[in-house]
Amino acid sequence: MSWDGYLNDHVVGSLIDKAVVIDVTGAAVWAKSNGAQISPDEMKTFASAFSDKSKAEESGVSFGGAKYFFTKLEDLTHESLPERTIPTLHVAKGKEGVVASKCTQGILIAHYPEGVFFGDAIDAVVKNASHLVKNDHQNDGILRWLSAPDESIDRSDALQRRLDRTGTWLIEQRVYDDWKTIPGSFTWLHGIPGCGKTILTSTVVEDIREYCGRKHRCAVAYFYFKANDSSKNARISMLRSLMKQLFEQNDYRSEALKSLHKAVNKQQPTARQLLSTMKDMAAEFDETFLILDALDECEDRHDLLEDLEQMYQWKMPNIHIFSTSREEEDIKYTLGPLCISNGSIAVSADLVRGDIGALIRDRLQKSKGLGRWRNQPAVREEIEAALIERADGMFQWVVCQLKALEQCYSLVQLRKALNSLPKTLSDTYARILQSITKEDEGLARKILQWLSFSFRPMYIEELAQLVVVDFEDDRLFDIERQFCEPQDILRICPGLVTIIGDTASSDMVQRRTLVRLAHMSVREYLLSDAEMDEASARFRLDKVTCHISMAEFCLVYISAFFERSITDITQDFPLADYAATYVIDHYEMVPKHASRAHDLAFDFFVRREQAYKNWLLFCDNFRINRQITFPTTPRHQFSTSPLSIAAYFDLIPLLEAMLNSDEVDTQTEPVLAQALRFSYSGRLLPRDPETVRLLLGHGARFSGAGDFAHNLHGLCYFRFDDLVAQELDNGADVNNTGGTYRTALGAAISGRCYGIGPAQREILENTEPSTVRLLLSRGADPNLLGYALSTACYYGDMRSVQLLLEYGAHPNVPSVDSWDCVSAACHSRDMRILDLMFDRGAEANGPKALISACKTADAAIIRLLLDKGADPNPREPVDGSLPLHITCGLDDPELSQLLLDAGADPNALDGRGNTPLQVAISLCQDMKIIRMLVEKGADINRPSKYHGSPLEATSFYGYLEAAEFFIDLGADINAVSGIHGSPLRAAINCGHGSIAILLLKCGSNLDTPEGRYGQTLRDLLASAPDTQQEISICLGKSRSRYSVFKRSGKSFLDFDNLIMEERLLVQPDEVVDFDCSISTF
């Protein structure tokens, strides 16, 4: 990480002259200095002192809460330090010091020089450490929201299979060099299946990583499409992965990504939004290289090609795009015209001949199975010549033949095999399948099914569990069938599967092994309609049949192991995680006619009560505690009613069986109501109404269920238009009121807009408000309770607004809540809707209108409302706020200027008893706003409820510039008000030495009852003995800190030579000889 941009640029300045960051490993990773450079040895000294608690305590560092401080600098002896060390550790005690504060990325340690108040140094360091903590937490949240797949697994796998100098011919080609250097370049590498495109992609990735490592502000992001990995076979996964990599390489500072995260309000963005944001993220670098492998394995290839076309049309000179795929017609048609002048790169047999030869020689040297020929050079040459001659550029073909040759134990067998090599990959796969014995046929079929259609990559321990379920045995489940060694599963399909290390599991005690199909062409062969001989046809795959088989397996598996204690499951049943997590996903793919799967589902959900409950608990615990993805889980815990689960996942055959069974409670109203709620829980898009229709047909009703007072309202919220029409035909009152959404129209608009943030409004623009139209056509009153139009304005739903106005809605009808149409439109920030409201006669002085406008921080909206007559001085605060108070808390003086020019009262008190000045001091600390308020007549002595006068507030917040400003204007320096009592008391209590000295210099004073030298602070300072250098002040009941006045002049009244600092008590019971005590707030 580059800490320069990540840290506040002003860490080192007037208060701090040296700073170091120690990361979580104890290493010094960042350092800055106003003077001489900090040497590595000096950084190591800091690191050793702060690398762990015991070392730090030995070095004189005390630990308390989130802050770390050196409290015994004198104990850090010269002998313990390098010869040329930081002056901090050698200067006179009390003149200089070191302050440190912890953050999630490490520890920020800073040195403050002579003349800086201790409290000010602490504030500076803590502020910057807090900046790190805030950024860390925010970045973690953004990465979780982005939910990008782990690209490192595929890169690591490709690198493991890649030999040194593989693909050198590509790097040396003119077209490649042009792509790397020509601004805005695009190229496409294409070749037949199995020709090594993925390995060549890894060559390009490593070359560009090295290239970017030598340049400033250069980024490389890559993505390997995988057709049989659901997390890596879609273009939106590619976008998320590329954006994650760019975000990380930009030290997590991408404003473009952070803006998108904020704009969609943590909802999932559309692909179009991701693409647009990625464009802005790429622009944040001088050069951005995007490398995409296997475009042909993307399931939404048409959309992907459109994205690539759009990326090319950006005409951004800093972006270079490299892509690979087979030479499919649609890809060639789209990408061909985009390539740089020298054209695309075709992988021919001649070009990869050398790489294939190197692969063969490497395997002959290292493979145990081929080791018998290691000392026979002539035989090795014979093998290499035969394979190269017939490979036709296909690495995958060569790999398969080498695997088969391992079974040749004599020269006769070897030569016979070399003389009968299969011609194509399909012939190769057919021969491998033919060699699978009858005994292993069932298990081999399962392995191929699971590796082709599992929802995530499978670990070898999981795959080895496939033997424990056998539908041809009386005992469906038998744990004793499992392999003693999981690796033995690999012998079943030699040449068709491969293993890779899981780089994502680095936090585990042992790295786990993933199993994949050896090549995408294996899956394609098994799924193809091509003619197969009888032996190969045994393994032909069909997607639906595979999901049926996998669903049945998962149901039997979880039925068996969830009868046991849940604590024993993960260790004894390696497939528990997958089976529990994805059983529903597979079962959703099961057609109605698959009776055995439905019988197994009914048996598990209905008859195996303990197993069912343990499954629910397992899923919930894993989802929370281990962050295992469970994309189809409701946000709240599952009900114990299986009816609710069937309803939630739209498992129609299972739901029908339950509703028609005496074994399931389908008569109790709460059970039906909950099932109905689950049928729409967490869903944002319209559903197939069959689930709802089934439940309604058995007596379920929305009325009384949470947000809905009437059944009609629930149907409208989820836009089940046919059921809405049916309900109205049966006599439901279209104008019934009640519930969260007030009216049927309100429910229809709220449901339509659920989960749609400002950045996603295009969804509303492109979606017909059919339910709203249906209700209006059936007599719904558009002005009922004033709710429908204000709700549409609030969400920025222009199409619903226009439709309501068309049917007679008026913007000035009083709303049942406090959102009038104008204030609601301001909230949506849609100027089109605001203009439309005013065109229809809307009033600008609704109770929330100007308040809502100010909260947008949009000067155009505020100006529009003021122009339309909005009063900048409402009669009373709304939600505790007034317009001017809101803008004074924003870092934009123009907004406050607009209101002040319109006559806003600069001395008004909001609902919390604050003036605009108090808000400006506490929130934005912008002197432009403070001066503006004073120029407009703000009373600099008017107290607020909590922090007293403005001067007292600046003393509390440590805002020195504002304190000087108020004192110059004649503010009362001894005003008694607020919870602090006076400005001086606030400054001392909060450790703001600069302000405390300033106030004393200007004549401020405070009582010090029972003081050693006087009853006021000034008397104490004046009467202290000449021999005394420090005056210690007890801060009321504080057990952790106290304040000290230190003089370097002739007396304590020589304020130019007086400083105040805050000190910490090493131990709560430490005895300090205080000279006086002041009360704390």
Buried (B, 14 or more C-beta within 10 A) or exposed (E): BEBEEBBBEEBBEEBBBBBBBBBEEBEBBBBBBEEEEBBEEBBBBBBBBBBEEEBBEEBBBBEBEEBBBBBEBEEBEEEBBEEEBBEBBEBEEBBBBBBBBBBBBBBBBBBBBEEBBBBBBBBBBBEBBBBBBEBBEBBEEBBEBBEBBBBBBBBBBBEEBBEEEBBBBBBEBEBBEBBBEBEBBBBBBBBBBBBBBBBBBBBBBBBBBEBBEEEEEBBBBBBBBBBBBBBBBBBBBBBBBBBBBBBBBBBBBBEBBBEBBBBBEEBBBBBBBBBBBBBBBBBBBEBBBBBBBBBBBBEBBEBBBBBBBEBBEEEBEBBBBBBBBBBBEEBBEBBEEBBBEBEBBEBEBEBBBBBBBBBBBBBBEEBEBBEBBEEEEEBBEBBBEBBBEBBBBBBBBBBBBBBBBBEBEEEEEBBEBBEEBBEBBBEBBBBBBBBBEEEBBBBBBBBBBBBBBBBBBBBBBBBBBBBBBBEEEEEBBBEEBBBEEBEEBBEBBBBBBBBBBBBBBEEEEEEBBBBBBBBBBBBBBBBEEEEBEEBBEBBBBEEEBBBBBBBBBBBBBBBBBBEBEBEEBBEEBBBBBBBBBBBBBBBBBBEEEBEEBBEBBBBBBBEBEEBBBBBBBBBBEBBEEEEBBBEBBBEEEBBEBBBBBBBBBBBBBBBBBBBEEEEBBBEEEEBBBBBBBBBBBEBEEBBEBEBBBBBBEBBBBBBEBEBBBBBBBBBBBBBBBEBBBBBBEEEBEBEBBEBEBBBBBBBBBBBBBBBBBBBBBEBBEEBEBBBBBBBBEBEBBBBBBBBBBBBBBBBBBBBBBBBBBEBEBBBBBEBBBBBBBBBBBBBBBBBEBBEBBBEBEBBBBBBBBBBBBBBBBBBEBBBBBBEBEBBBBBEEBBEEBBBBBBBBBBEBBEBBBBBBEBEBBBBBBBEBBBBBBBBBBBBBBBBBBBBBBBEBEBBBBBBBBBBBBBBBBBBBBBBBEBBBBBBEEEBBBBBBBBEBBBBBBBBBBBBBBBBBBBBBEBEBBBBBEEBBBBEBBBBBBEEBEEEEBBBBBBBEEEEEBBBBBBBEEEEBBEBEEBBBBBBBBBEEEEEEEBBBBBBBB
